[in-house]
Amino acid sequence: MENNLWNNILQVRSTSPLVHSITNYVVMNNTANALLAIGASPIMAHAKSEVEEMINISHSLVINIGTIDEYWEEAMLLAAKKANELNKPWVLDPVGAGATSYRDSVLSKILSLNPTVIRGNASEIIALSKTSNTITKGVDSTAKSDEAIEAARTLAQHHKSIVCISGETDIIISKNQEIHLKNGHPMMTKVTGLGCTATAIIGSFIGVIENKTEAVVSAMSLLGIAGEIAAEQSAGPGSLQLNITDKLYNITEDEFYDHLKIIKQ
């Protein structure tokens, strides 16, 4: 797998997949810039009148419930159903899962459509699987990645999804694989929406990479390594955000493989 990861990055750069993101207000600008930096093309549209047509022209769909409301809920369901109808991959970011009953009811409806990929922090993944009474601290995780492995396996089995638990260690679980990535930097937790950025980047990779597990690993390793390198030259979270975008754009193959820390279970 490791040998293919860089080729997957190059494939995204060369094909410039169109990623339809129905995502939250807080992160729209950041995620759009991150997608552009890696070579993808973002489109941010949530009008119910056009989401299905947008799916027609897109390579993939990103659904992020961070600033969910009743209107966006309907748009997300329309888009996900259309993606399934057209056999286009999509990724769900269950921001704040477990925080409110409304959020959980929306997630239940979206989950029933079986996302290609689910990416969240440990608390969100645990809440999503309903295997624990874990407490969600807003959109921040109160659990460590490895505490959510069983929950992720449950989700992967029930929804035939690839599940990515992001945290200090990123854990990707699919039907027959469990892969741990140990890249990144603690300062990344001080930049809002980097998890949402990870989801958007996953969206771009699953749009053009046939092996979806490999696509998720490629996306998460790219962001983690970019963050790790960027942190070395950043004075704080503000410059880190800018430097991550730059590094997503100009990262080299040598930099990528010199920093890659991947463990297959």
Summary of the structure (lengths in Angstrom):
residues: 265
radius of gyration: 16.6
end to end distance: 13.3
largest distance: 46.9
contacts: 983
relative contact order: 0.15
helix: 53%
strand: 15%
